[in-house]
């Protein structure tokens, strides 16, 4: 097992507090959210058009799954 380090300080990740399913009030870019830190991923909605840096993003879940299963 390798020791993890952050800025020269060794630490054991197993000893750190893990995210909880308890809702936590937090803000991101001025928007308030009340959600747990540990949660299931939201289902993919392929009808939603996503944009990233001016480019349209297309869902490629099937293609990604195929690449993972090949390796």
Secondary structure as UniProt FT lines:
FT   STRAND          4..6
FT   TURN            7..8
FT   STRAND          9..11
FT   HELIX           13..15
FT   STRAND          23..28
FT   TURN            29..30
FT   STRAND          31..36
FT   TURN            46..47
FT   STRAND          50..52
FT   TURN            53..54
FT   STRAND          55..57
FT   HELIX           61..70
//
